[in-house]
Amino acid sequence: MSKHAAEGCPRCGQIFICKVNSILKCDCMQVRLTQQEVEYIRDLTEFDYDGSCLCMNCLVDLQAHYRSVYQTPAHHV
């Protein structure tokens, strides 16, 4: 039996391989989320999010959305 599972992203439906048994090798580890970004994603109401894994595209998209709405660009002097 495979230690990796094919999952359907709860946000977009895309099928991806979840490597929960090898989390450090999982694609989602490439997206470095801040604690605030994790909380934002956890609290989303745009879809019925149950805490399951999201695909890379959705993680990157949600992170970008959070940053565009809640963070202001750094001002250089």
mmCIF file of the N, C-alpha and C atoms, coordinates in Angstrom:
data_MODEL
# 
_entry.id   MODEL 
# 
loop_
_atom_site.group_PDB 
_atom_site.id 
_atom_site.type_symbol 
_atom_site.label_atom_id 
_atom_site.label_alt_id 
_atom_site.label_comp_id 
_atom_site.label_asym_id 
_atom_site.label_entity_id 
_atom_site.label_seq_id 
_atom_site.pdbx_PDB_ins_code 
_atom_site.Cartn_x 
_atom_site.Cartn_y 
_atom_site.Cartn_z 
_atom_site.occupancy 
_atom_site.B_iso_or_equiv 
_atom_site.pdbx_formal_charge 
_atom_site.auth_seq_id 
_atom_site.auth_comp_id 
_atom_site.auth_asym_id 
_atom_site.auth_atom_id 
_atom_site.pdbx_PDB_model_num 
ATOM 1   N N  . MET A 1 1  ? 0.840   -1.184 0.000  1.00 0.00 ? 1  MET A N  1 
ATOM 2   C CA . MET A 1 1  ? 0.000   0.000  0.000  1.00 0.00 ? 1  MET A CA 1 
ATOM 3   C C  . MET A 1 1  ? 0.882   1.243  0.000  1.00 0.00 ? 1  MET A C  1 
ATOM 4   N N  . SER A 1 2  ? 0.514   2.235  -0.763 1.00 0.00 ? 2  SER A N  1 
ATOM 5   C CA . SER A 1 2  ? 1.265   3.476  -0.879 1.00 0.00 ? 2  SER A CA 1 
ATOM 6   C C  . SER A 1 2  ? 1.145   4.315  0.382  1.00 0.00 ? 2  SER A C  1 
ATOM 7   N N  . LYS A 1 3  ? 2.246   4.984  0.746  1.00 0.00 ? 3  LYS A N  1 
ATOM 8   C CA . LYS A 1 3  ? 2.202   5.863  1.905  1.00 0.00 ? 3  LYS A CA 1 
ATOM 9   C C  . LYS A 1 3  ? 1.726   7.265  1.526  1.00 0.00 ? 3  LYS A C  1 
ATOM 10  N N  . HIS A 1 4  ? 1.537   7.507  0.240  1.00 0.00 ? 4  HIS A N  1 
ATOM 11  C CA . HIS A 1 4  ? 1.036   8.786  -0.242 1.00 0.00 ? 4  HIS A CA 1 
ATOM 12  C C  . HIS A 1 4  ? -0.376  8.576  -0.774 1.00 0.00 ? 4  HIS A C  1 
ATOM 13  N N  . ALA A 1 5  ? -1.196  9.601  -0.645 1.00 0.00 ? 5  ALA A N  1 
ATOM 14  C CA . ALA A 1 5  ? -2.588  9.451  -1.051 1.00 0.00 ? 5  ALA A CA 1 
ATOM 15  C C  . ALA A 1 5  ? -2.973  10.526 -2.054 1.00 0.00 ? 5  ALA A C  1 
ATOM 16  N N  . ALA A 1 6  ? -3.751  10.136 -3.040 1.00 0.00 ? 6  ALA A N  1 
ATOM 17  C CA . ALA A 1 6  ? -4.316  11.112 -3.966 1.00 0.00 ? 6  ALA A CA 1 
ATOM 18  C C  . ALA A 1 6  ? -5.470  11.803 -3.248 1.00 0.00 ? 6  ALA A C  1 
ATOM 19  N N  . GLU A 1 7  ? -5.433  13.118 -3.229 1.00 0.00 ? 7  GLU A N  1 
ATOM 20  C CA . GLU A 1 7  ? -6.450  13.913 -2.542 1.00 0.00 ? 7  GLU A CA 1 
ATOM 21  C C  . GLU A 1 7  ? -7.105  14.850 -3.547 1.00 0.00 ? 7  GLU A C  1 
ATOM 22  N N  . GLY A 1 8  ? -8.313  15.220 -3.270 1.00 0.00 ? 8  GLY A N  1 
ATOM 23  C CA . GLY A 1 8  ? -8.986  16.258 -4.035 1.00 0.00 ? 8  GLY A CA 1 
ATOM 24  C C  . GLY A 1 8  ? -8.970  17.532 -3.203 1.00 0.00 ? 8  GLY A C  1 
ATOM 25  N N  . CYS A 1 9  ? -8.473  18.605 -3.754 1.00 0.00 ? 9  CYS A N  1 
ATOM 26  C CA . CYS A 1 9  ? -8.417  19.872 -3.025 1.00 0.00 ? 9  CYS A CA 1 
ATOM 27  C C  . CYS A 1 9  ? -9.844  20.306 -2.682 1.00 0.00 ? 9  CYS A C  1 
ATOM 28  N N  . PRO A 1 10 ? -10.111 20.613 -1.408 1.00 0.00 ? 10 PRO A N  1 
ATOM 29  C CA . PRO A 1 10 ? -11.468 21.006 -1.030 1.00 0.00 ? 10 PRO A CA 1 
ATOM 30  C C  . PRO A 1 10 ? -11.896 22.361 -1.588 1.00 0.00 ? 10 PRO A C  1 
ATOM 31  N N  . ARG A 1 11 ? -10.937 23.143 -2.073 1.00 0.00 ? 11 ARG A N  1 
ATOM 32  C CA . ARG A 1 11 ? -11.263 24.465 -2.620 1.00 0.00 ? 11 ARG A CA 1 
ATOM 33  C C  . ARG A 1 11 ? -11.523 24.413 -4.120 1.00 0.00 ? 11 ARG A C  1 
ATOM 34  N N  . CYS A 1 12 ? -10.635 23.755 -4.872 1.00 0.00 ? 12 CYS A N  1 
ATOM 35  C CA . CYS A 1 12 ? -10.754 23.789 -6.338 1.00 0.00 ? 12 CYS A CA 1 
ATOM 36  C C  . CYS A 1 12 ? -11.062 22.424 -6.955 1.00 0.00 ? 12 CYS A C  1 
ATOM 37  N N  . GLY A 1 13 ? -10.893 21.346 -6.185 1.00 0.00 ? 13 GLY A N  1 
ATOM 38  C CA . GLY A 1 13 ? -11.167 20.012 -6.690 1.00 0.00 ? 13 GLY A CA 1 
ATOM 39  C C  . GLY A 1 13 ? -10.007 19.340 -7.394 1.00 0.00 ? 13 GLY A C  1 
ATOM 40  N N  . GLN A 1 14 ? -8.893  20.061 -7.600 1.00 0.00 ? 14 GLN A N  1 
ATOM 41  C CA . GLN A 1 14 ? -7.736  19.480 -8.282 1.00 0.00 ? 14 GLN A CA 1 
ATOM 42  C C  . GLN A 1 14 ? -7.215  18.294 -7.485 1.00 0.00 ? 14 GLN A C  1 
ATOM 43  N N  . ILE A 1 15 ? -6.866  17.217 -8.188 1.00 0.00 ? 15 ILE A N  1 
ATOM 44  C CA . ILE A 1 15 ? -6.290  16.032 -7.552 1.00 0.00 ? 15 ILE A CA 1 
ATOM 45  C C  . ILE A 1 15 ? -4.781  16.269 -7.394 1.00 0.00 ? 15 ILE A C  1 
ATOM 46  N N  . PHE A 1 16 ? -4.258  15.971 -6.209 1.00 0.00 ? 16 PHE A N  1 
ATOM 47  C CA . PHE A 1 16 ? -2.832  16.109 -5.952 1.00 0.00 ? 16 PHE A CA 1 
ATOM 48  C C  . PHE A 1 16 ? -2.400  14.987 -5.018 1.00 0.00 ? 16 PHE A C  1 
ATOM 49  N N  . ILE A 1 17 ? -1.107  14.777 -4.905 1.00 0.00 ? 17 ILE A N  1 
ATOM 50  C CA . ILE A 1 17 ? -0.571  13.728 -4.035 1.00 0.00 ? 17 ILE A CA 1 
ATOM 51  C C  . ILE A 1 17 ? -0.204  14.347 -2.695 1.00 0.00 ? 17 ILE A C  1 
ATOM 52  N N  . CYS A 1 18 ? -0.856  13.860 -1.654 1.00 0.00 ? 18 CYS A N  1 
ATOM 53  C CA . CYS A 1 18 ? -0.572  14.298 -0.291 1.00 0.00 ? 18 CYS A CA 1 
ATOM 54  C C  . CYS A 1 18 ? 0.457   13.327 0.291  1.00 0.00 ? 18 CYS A C  1 
ATOM 55  N N  . LYS A 1 19 ? 1.548   13.869 0.805  1.00 0.00 ? 19 LYS A N  1 
ATOM 56  C CA . LYS A 1 19 ? 2.616   13.041 1.371  1.00 0.00 ? 19 LYS A CA 1 
ATOM 57  C C  . LYS A 1 19 ? 2.636   13.194 2.885  1.00 0.00 ? 19 LYS A C  1 
ATOM 58  N N  . VAL A 1 20 ? 1.488   12.999 3.498  1.00 0.00 ? 20 VAL A N  1 
ATOM 59  C CA . VAL A 1 20 ? 1.350   13.208 4.934  1.00 0.00 ? 20 VAL A CA 1 
ATOM 60  C C  . VAL A 1 20 ? 2.320   12.344 5.732  1.00 0.00 ? 20 VAL A C  1 
ATOM 61  N N  . ASN A 1 21 ? 2.685   11.187 5.225  1.00 0.00 ? 21 ASN A N  1 
ATOM 62  C CA . ASN A 1 21 ? 3.646   10.325 5.923  1.00 0.00 ? 21 ASN A CA 1 
ATOM 63  C C  . ASN A 1 21 ? 5.089   10.762 5.714  1.00 0.00 ? 21 ASN A C  1 
ATOM 64  N N  . SER A 1 22 ? 5.305   11.704 4.785  1.00 0.00 ? 22 SER A N  1 
ATOM 65  C CA . SER A 1 22 ? 6.635   12.274 4.514  1.00 0.00 ? 22 SER A CA 1 
ATOM 66  C C  . SER A 1 22 ? 6.470   13.778 4.370  1.00 0.00 ? 22 SER A C  1 
ATOM 67  N N  . ILE A 1 23 ? 5.932   14.407 5.398  1.00 0.00 ? 23 ILE A N  1 
ATOM 68  C CA . ILE A 1 23 ? 5.518   15.797 5.310  1.00 0.00 ? 23 ILE A CA 1 
ATOM 69  C C  . ILE A 1 23 ? 6.636   16.734 4.832  1.00 0.00 ? 23 ILE A C  1 
ATOM 70  N N  . LEU A 1 24 ? 7.876   16.450 5.176  1.00 0.00 ? 24 LEU A N  1 
ATOM 71  C CA . LEU A 1 24 ? 8.969   17.316 4.734  1.00 0.00 ? 24 LEU A CA 1 
ATOM 72  C C  . LEU A 1 24 ? 9.209   17.222 3.234  1.00 0.00 ? 24 LEU A C  1 
ATOM 73  N N  . LYS A 1 25 ? 8.689   16.165 2.583  1.00 0.00 ? 25 LYS A N  1 
ATOM 74  C CA . LYS A 1 25 ? 8.813   16.005 1.137  1.00 0.00 ? 25 LYS A CA 1 
ATOM 75  C C  . LYS A 1 25 ? 7.551   16.452 0.405  1.00 0.00 ? 25 LYS A C  1 
ATOM 76  N N  . CYS A 1 26 ? 6.545   16.858 1.155  1.00 0.00 ? 26 CYS A N  1 
ATOM 77  C CA . CYS A 1 26 ? 5.280   17.248 0.547  1.00 0.00 ? 26 CYS A CA 1 
ATOM 78  C C  . CYS A 1 26 ? 5.431   18.597 -0.157 1.00 0.00 ? 26 CYS A C  1 
ATOM 79  N N  . ASP A 1 27 ? 4.764   18.744 -1.291 1.00 0.00 ? 27 ASP A N  1 
ATOM 80  C CA . ASP A 1 27 ? 4.830   19.987 -2.058 1.00 0.00 ? 27 ASP A CA 1 
ATOM 81  C C  . ASP A 1 27 ? 4.410   21.198 -1.239 1.00 0.00 ? 27 ASP A C  1 
ATOM 82  N N  . CYS A 1 28 ? 3.458   21.009 -0.340 1.00 0.00 ? 28 CYS A N  1 
ATOM 83  C CA . CYS A 1 28 ? 2.942   22.152 0.426  1.00 0.00 ? 28 CYS A CA 1 
ATOM 84  C C  . CYS A 1 28 ? 4.001   22.775 1.335  1.00 0.00 ? 28 CYS A C  1 
ATOM 85  N N  . MET A 1 29 ? 5.058   22.048 1.637  1.00 0.00 ? 29 MET A N  1 
ATOM 86  C CA . MET A 1 29 ? 6.127   22.591 2.481  1.00 0.00 ? 29 MET A CA 1 
ATOM 87  C C  . MET A 1 29 ? 6.906   23.690 1.764  1.00 0.00 ? 29 MET A C  1 
ATOM 88  N N  . GLN A 1 30 ? 6.717   23.824 0.449  1.00 0.00 ? 30 GLN A N  1 
ATOM 89  C CA . GLN A 1 30 ? 7.374   24.883 -0.305 1.00 0.00 ? 30 GLN A CA 1 
ATOM 90  C C  . GLN A 1 30 ? 6.714   26.238 -0.082 1.00 0.00 ? 30 GLN A C  1 
ATOM 91  N N  . VAL A 1 31 ? 5.495   26.234 0.412  1.00 0.00 ? 31 VAL A N  1 
ATOM 92  C CA . VAL A 1 31 ? 4.773   27.477 0.677  1.00 0.00 ? 31 VAL A CA 1 
ATOM 93  C C  . VAL A 1 31 ? 4.955   27.809 2.155  1.00 0.00 ? 31 VAL A C  1 
ATOM 94  N N  . ARG A 1 32 ? 5.679   28.867 2.429  1.00 0.00 ? 32 ARG A N  1 
ATOM 95  C CA . ARG A 1 32 ? 5.960   29.270 3.806  1.00 0.00 ? 32 ARG A CA 1 
ATOM 96  C C  . ARG A 1 32 ? 4.882   30.228 4.274  1.00 0.00 ? 32 ARG A C  1 
ATOM 97  N N  . LEU A 1 33 ? 3.932   29.707 5.029  1.00 0.00 ? 33 LEU A N  1 
ATOM 98  C CA . LEU A 1 33 ? 2.824   30.512 5.530  1.00 0.00 ? 33 LEU A CA 1 
ATOM 99  C C  . LEU A 1 33 ? 3.151   31.061 6.911  1.00 0.00 ? 33 LEU A C  1 
ATOM 100 N N  . THR A 1 34 ? 2.805   32.314 7.146  1.00 0.00 ? 34 THR A N  1 
ATOM 101 C CA . THR A 1 34 ? 2.928   32.875 8.482  1.00 0.00 ? 34 THR A CA 1 
ATOM 102 C C  . THR A 1 34 ? 1.773   32.343 9.333  1.00 0.00 ? 34 THR A C  1 
ATOM 103 N N  . GLN A 1 35 ? 1.859   32.523 10.623 1.00 0.00 ? 35 GLN A N  1 
ATOM 104 C CA . GLN A 1 35 ? 0.771   32.099 11.510 1.00 0.00 ? 35 GLN A CA 1 
ATOM 105 C C  . GLN A 1 35 ? -0.528  32.815 11.137 1.00 0.00 ? 35 GLN A C  1 
ATOM 106 N N  . GLN A 1 36 ? -0.440  34.091 10.782 1.00 0.00 ? 36 GLN A N  1 
ATOM 107 C CA . GLN A 1 36 ? -1.630  34.857 10.391 1.00 0.00 ? 36 GLN A CA 1 
ATOM 108 C C  . GLN A 1 36 ? -2.245  34.302 9.111  1.00 0.00 ? 36 GLN A C  1 
ATOM 109 N N  . GLU A 1 37 ? -1.404  33.895 8.167  1.00 0.00 ? 37 GLU A N  1 
ATOM 110 C CA . GLU A 1 37 ? -1.915  33.314 6.921  1.00 0.00 ? 37 GLU A CA 1 
ATOM 111 C C  . GLU A 1 37 ? -2.593  31.975 7.179  1.00 0.00 ? 37 GLU A C  1 
ATOM 112 N N  . VAL A 1 38 ? -2.015  31.162 8.058  1.00 0.00 ? 38 VAL A N  1 
ATOM 113 C CA . VAL A 1 38 ? -2.622  29.873 8.421  1.00 0.00 ? 38 VAL A CA 1 
ATOM 114 C C  . VAL A 1 38 ? -3.989  30.113 9.059  1.00 0.00 ? 38 VAL A C  1 
ATOM 115 N N  . GLU A 1 39 ? -4.075  31.076 9.964  1.00 0.00 ? 39 GLU A N  1 
ATOM 116 C CA . GLU A 1 39 ? -5.347  31.382 10.623 1.00 0.00 ? 39 GLU A CA 1 
ATOM 117 C C  . GLU A 1 39 ? -6.370  31.901 9.623  1.00 0.00 ? 39 GLU A C  1 
ATOM 118 N N  . TYR A 1 40 ? -5.927  32.730 8.685  1.00 0.00 ? 40 TYR A N  1 
ATOM 119 C CA . TYR A 1 40 ? -6.823  33.250 7.640  1.00 0.00 ? 40 TYR A CA 1 
ATOM 120 C C  . TYR A 1 40 ? -7.399  32.097 6.826  1.00 0.00 ? 40 TYR A C  1 
ATOM 121 N N  . ILE A 1 41 ? -6.545  31.170 6.394  1.00 0.00 ? 41 ILE A N  1 
ATOM 122 C CA . ILE A 1 41 ? -7.006  30.031 5.603  1.00 0.00 ? 41 ILE A CA 1 
ATOM 123 C C  . ILE A 1 41 ? -7.938  29.157 6.434  1.00 0.00 ? 41 ILE A C  1 
ATOM 124 N N  . ARG A 1 42 ? -7.574  28.916 7.672  1.00 0.00 ? 42 ARG A N  1 
ATOM 125 C CA . ARG A 1 42 ? -8.397  28.079 8.560  1.00 0.00 ? 42 ARG A CA 1 
ATOM 126 C C  . ARG A 1 42 ? -9.798  28.654 8.735  1.00 0.00 ? 42 ARG A C  1 
ATOM 127 N N  . ASP A 1 43 ? -9.905  29.977 8.774  1.00 0.00 ? 43 ASP A N  1 
ATOM 128 C CA . ASP A 1 43 ? -11.179 30.640 9.047  1.00 0.00 ? 43 ASP A CA 1 
ATOM 129 C C  . ASP A 1 43 ? -11.975 31.006 7.798  1.00 0.00 ? 43 ASP A C  1 
ATOM 130 N N  . LEU A 1 44 ? -11.534 30.572 6.624  1.00 0.00 ? 44 LEU A N  1 
ATOM 131 C CA . LEU A 1 44 ? -12.225 30.922 5.380  1.00 0.00 ? 44 LEU A CA 1 
ATOM 132 C C  . LEU A 1 44 ? -13.663 30.433 5.367  1.00 0.00 ? 44 LEU A C  1 
ATOM 133 N N  . THR A 1 45 ? -14.520 31.239 4.785  1.00 0.00 ? 45 THR A N  1 
ATOM 134 C CA . THR A 1 45 ? -15.917 30.833 4.612  1.00 0.00 ? 45 THR A CA 1 
ATOM 135 C C  . THR A 1 45 ? -16.304 30.760 3.135  1.00 0.00 ? 45 THR A C  1 
ATOM 136 N N  . GLU A 1 46 ? -15.358 31.021 2.219  1.00 0.00 ? 46 GLU A N  1 
ATOM 137 C CA . GLU A 1 46 ? -15.666 30.997 0.781  1.00 0.00 ? 46 GLU A CA 1 
ATOM 138 C C  . GLU A 1 46 ? -15.986 29.591 0.290  1.00 0.00 ? 46 GLU A C  1 
ATOM 139 N N  . PHE A 1 47 ? -15.541 28.581 1.021  1.00 0.00 ? 47 PHE A N  1 
ATOM 140 C CA . PHE A 1 47 ? -15.875 27.189 0.733  1.00 0.00 ? 47 PHE A CA 1 
ATOM 141 C C  . PHE A 1 47 ? -15.942 26.476 2.073  1.00 0.00 ? 47 PHE A C  1 
ATOM 142 N N  . ASP A 1 48 ? -16.475 25.305 2.085  1.00 0.00 ? 48 ASP A N  1 
ATOM 143 C CA . ASP A 1 48 ? -16.675 24.571 3.334  1.00 0.00 ? 48 ASP A CA 1 
ATOM 144 C C  . ASP A 1 48 ? -15.364 23.913 3.738  1.00 0.00 ? 48 ASP A C  1 
ATOM 145 N N  . TYR A 1 49 ? -14.425 24.708 4.280  1.00 0.00 ? 49 TYR A N  1 
ATOM 146 C CA . TYR A 1 49 ? -13.090 24.213 4.608  1.00 0.00 ? 49 TYR A CA 1 
ATOM 147 C C  . TYR A 1 49 ? -13.116 23.419 5.905  1.00 0.00 ? 49 TYR A C  1 
ATOM 148 N N  . ASP A 1 50 ? -12.636 22.192 5.829  1.00 0.00 ? 50 ASP A N  1 
ATOM 149 C CA . ASP A 1 50 ? -12.656 21.307 6.988  1.00 0.00 ? 50 ASP A CA 1 
ATOM 150 C C  . ASP A 1 50 ? -11.273 21.042 7.572  1.00 0.00 ? 50 ASP A C  1 
ATOM 151 N N  . GLY A 1 51 ? -10.272 21.777 7.114  1.00 0.00 ? 51 GLY A N  1 
ATOM 152 C CA . GLY A 1 51 ? -8.919  21.610 7.627  1.00 0.00 ? 51 GLY A CA 1 
ATOM 153 C C  . GLY A 1 51 ? -8.084  20.608 6.860  1.00 0.00 ? 51 GLY A C  1 
ATOM 154 N N  . SER A 1 52 ? -8.646  20.006 5.822  1.00 0.00 ? 52 SER A N  1 
ATOM 155 C CA . SER A 1 52 ? -7.873  19.039 5.049  1.00 0.00 ? 52 SER A CA 1 
ATOM 156 C C  . SER A 1 52 ? -6.877  19.764 4.142  1.00 0.00 ? 52 SER A C  1 
ATOM 157 N N  . CYS A 1 53 ? -5.987  18.998 3.541  1.00 0.00 ? 53 CYS A N  1 
ATOM 158 C CA . CYS A 1 53 ? -4.923  19.568 2.712  1.00 0.00 ? 53 CYS A CA 1 
ATOM 159 C C  . CYS A 1 53 ? -5.488  20.317 1.509  1.00 0.00 ? 53 CYS A C  1 
ATOM 160 N N  . LEU A 1 54 ? -4.810  21.391 1.171  1.00 0.00 ? 54 LEU A N  1 
ATOM 161 C CA . LEU A 1 54 ? -5.123  22.168 -0.026 1.00 0.00 ? 54 LEU A CA 1 
ATOM 162 C C  . LEU A 1 54 ? -4.003  21.960 -1.038 1.00 0.00 ? 54 LEU A C  1 
ATOM 163 N N  . CYS A 1 55 ? -4.316  22.082 -2.317 1.00 0.00 ? 55 CYS A N  1 
ATOM 164 C CA . CYS A 1 55 ? -3.292  21.943 -3.349 1.00 0.00 ? 55 CYS A CA 1 
ATOM 165 C C  . CYS A 1 55 ? -2.361  23.159 -3.330 1.00 0.00 ? 55 CYS A C  1 
ATOM 166 N N  . MET A 1 56 ? -1.214  23.006 -3.957 1.00 0.00 ? 56 MET A N  1 
ATOM 167 C CA . MET A 1 56 ? -0.218  24.087 -4.019 1.00 0.00 ? 56 MET A CA 1 
ATOM 168 C C  . MET A 1 56 ? -0.800  25.357 -4.632 1.00 0.00 ? 56 MET A C  1 
ATOM 169 N N  . ASN A 1 57 ? -1.547  25.203 -5.724 1.00 0.00 ? 57 ASN A N  1 
ATOM 170 C CA . ASN A 1 57 ? -2.101  26.393 -6.391 1.00 0.00 ? 57 ASN A CA 1 
ATOM 171 C C  . ASN A 1 57 ? -3.001  27.184 -5.449 1.00 0.00 ? 57 ASN A C  1 
ATOM 172 N N  . CYS A 1 58 ? -3.833  26.497 -4.687 1.00 0.00 ? 58 CYS A N  1 
ATOM 173 C CA . CYS A 1 58 ? -4.731  27.190 -3.764 1.00 0.00 ? 58 CYS A CA 1 
ATOM 174 C C  . CYS A 1 58 ? -3.964  27.808 -2.600 1.00 0.00 ? 58 CYS A C  1 
ATOM 175 N N  . LEU A 1 59 ? -2.955  27.102 -2.088 1.00 0.00 ? 59 LEU A N  1 
ATOM 176 C CA . LEU A 1 59 ? -2.151  27.678 -1.006 1.00 0.00 ? 59 LEU A CA 1 
ATOM 177 C C  . LEU A 1 59 ? -1.484  28.978 -1.455 1.00 0.00 ? 59 LEU A C  1 
ATOM 178 N N  . VAL A 1 60 ? -0.885  28.953 -2.631 1.00 0.00 ? 60 VAL A N  1 
ATOM 179 C CA . VAL A 1 60 ? -0.210  30.141 -3.161 1.00 0.00 ? 60 VAL A CA 1 
ATOM 180 C C  . VAL A 1 60 ? -1.234  31.255 -3.421 1.00 0.00 ? 60 VAL A C  1 
ATOM 181 N N  . ASP A 1 61 ? -2.368  30.899 -3.992 1.00 0.00 ? 61 ASP A N  1 
ATOM 182 C CA . ASP A 1 61 ? -3.414  31.876 -4.283 1.00 0.00 ? 61 ASP A CA 1 
ATOM 183 C C  . ASP A 1 61 ? -3.963  32.509 -3.006 1.00 0.00 ? 61 ASP A C  1 
ATOM 184 N N  . LEU A 1 62 ? -4.238  31.696 -2.003 1.00 0.00 ? 62 LEU A N  1 
ATOM 185 C CA . LEU A 1 62 ? -4.781  32.219 -0.745 1.00 0.00 ? 62 LEU A CA 1 
ATOM 186 C C  . LEU A 1 62 ? -3.752  33.060 -0.008 1.00 0.00 ? 62 LEU A C  1 
ATOM 187 N N  . GLN A 1 63 ? -2.493  32.665 -0.059 1.00 0.00 ? 63 GLN A N  1 
ATOM 188 C CA . GLN A 1 63 ? -1.436  33.455 0.555  1.00 0.00 ? 63 GLN A CA 1 
ATOM 189 C C  . GLN A 1 63 ? -1.333  34.824 -0.129 1.00 0.00 ? 63 GLN A C  1 
ATOM 190 N N  . ALA A 1 64 ? -1.355  34.830 -1.454 1.00 0.00 ? 64 ALA A N  1 
ATOM 191 C CA . ALA A 1 64 ? -1.279  36.092 -2.200 1.00 0.00 ? 64 ALA A CA 1 
ATOM 192 C C  . ALA A 1 64 ? -2.482  36.979 -1.889 1.00 0.00 ? 64 ALA A C  1 
ATOM 193 N N  . HIS A 1 65 ? -3.663  36.379 -1.801 1.00 0.00 ? 65 HIS A N  1 
ATOM 194 C CA . HIS A 1 65 ? -4.861  37.149 -1.481 1.00 0.00 ? 65 HIS A CA 1 
ATOM 195 C C  . HIS A 1 65 ? -4.742  37.765 -0.091 1.00 0.00 ? 65 HIS A C  1 
ATOM 196 N N  . TYR A 1 66 ? -4.311  36.979 0.877  1.00 0.00 ? 66 TYR A N  1 
ATOM 197 C CA . TYR A 1 66 ? -4.136  37.489 2.235  1.00 0.00 ? 66 TYR A CA 1 
ATOM 198 C C  . TYR A 1 66 ? -3.168  38.671 2.231  1.00 0.00 ? 66 TYR A C  1 
ATOM 199 N N  . ARG A 1 67 ? -2.041  38.512 1.571  1.00 0.00 ? 67 ARG A N  1 
ATOM 200 C CA . ARG A 1 67 ? -1.027  39.571 1.548  1.00 0.00 ? 67 ARG A CA 1 
ATOM 201 C C  . ARG A 1 67 ? -1.508  40.818 0.838  1.00 0.00 ? 67 ARG A C  1 
ATOM 202 N N  . SER A 1 68 ? -2.312  40.653 -0.208 1.00 0.00 ? 68 SER A N  1 
ATOM 203 C CA . SER A 1 68 ? -2.802  41.827 -0.936 1.00 0.00 ? 68 SER A CA 1 
ATOM 204 C C  . SER A 1 68 ? -3.858  42.597 -0.137 1.00 0.00 ? 68 SER A C  1 
ATOM 205 N N  . VAL A 1 69 ? -4.592  41.906 0.709  1.00 0.00 ? 69 VAL A N  1 
ATOM 206 C CA . VAL A 1 69 ? -5.659  42.533 1.479  1.00 0.00 ? 69 VAL A CA 1 
ATOM 207 C C  . VAL A 1 69 ? -5.175  43.043 2.829  1.00 0.00 ? 69 VAL A C  1 
ATOM 208 N N  . TYR A 1 70 ? -4.350  42.258 3.506  1.00 0.00 ? 70 TYR A N  1 
ATOM 209 C CA . TYR A 1 70 ? -4.022  42.540 4.908  1.00 0.00 ? 70 TYR A CA 1 
ATOM 210 C C  . TYR A 1 70 ? -2.636  43.090 5.157  1.00 0.00 ? 70 TYR A C  1 
ATOM 211 N N  . GLN A 1 71 ? -1.793  43.104 4.170  1.00 0.00 ? 71 GLN A N  1 
ATOM 212 C CA . GLN A 1 71 ? -0.448  43.625 4.375  1.00 0.00 ? 71 GLN A CA 1 
ATOM 213 C C  . GLN A 1 71 ? -0.201  44.791 3.430  1.00 0.00 ? 71 GLN A C  1 
ATOM 214 N N  . THR A 1 72 ? 0.424   45.811 3.955  1.00 0.00 ? 72 THR A N  1 
ATOM 215 C CA . THR A 1 72 ? 0.788   46.959 3.117  1.00 0.00 ? 72 THR A CA 1 
ATOM 216 C C  . THR A 1 72 ? 2.238   46.787 2.683  1.00 0.00 ? 72 THR A C  1 
ATOM 217 N N  . PRO A 1 73 ? 2.564   47.239 1.494  1.00 0.00 ? 73 PRO A N  1 
ATOM 218 C CA . PRO A 1 73 ? 3.945   47.100 1.028  1.00 0.00 ? 73 PRO A CA 1 
ATOM 219 C C  . PRO A 1 73 ? 4.886   47.917 1.908  1.00 0.00 ? 73 PRO A C  1 
ATOM 220 N N  . ALA A 1 74 ? 6.096   47.416 2.048  1.00 0.00 ? 74 ALA A N  1 
ATOM 221 C CA . ALA A 1 74 ? 7.102   48.142 2.829  1.00 0.00 ? 74 ALA A CA 1 
ATOM 222 C C  . ALA A 1 74 ? 7.477   49.423 2.102  1.00 0.00 ? 74 ALA A C  1 
ATOM 223 N N  . HIS A 1 75 ? 7.587   50.490 2.849  1.00 0.00 ? 75 HIS A N  1 
ATOM 224 C CA . HIS A 1 75 ? 7.967   51.781 2.268  1.00 0.00 ? 75 HIS A CA 1 
ATOM 225 C C  . HIS A 1 75 ? 9.471   51.954 2.398  1.00 0.00 ? 75 HIS A C  1 
ATOM 226 N N  . HIS A 1 76 ? 10.101  52.253 1.306  1.00 0.00 ? 76 HIS A N  1 
ATOM 227 C CA . HIS A 1 76 ? 11.549  52.454 1.307  1.00 0.00 ? 76 HIS A CA 1 
ATOM 228 C C  . HIS A 1 76 ? 11.813  53.937 1.389  1.00 0.00 ? 76 HIS A C  1 
ATOM 229 N N  . VAL A 1 77 ? 12.743  54.300 2.245  1.00 0.00 ? 77 VAL A N  1 
ATOM 230 C CA . VAL A 1 77 ? 13.105  55.718 2.417  1.00 0.00 ? 77 VAL A CA 1 
ATOM 231 C C  . VAL A 1 77 ? 14.408  56.001 1.764  1.00 0.00 ? 77 VAL A C  1 
# 
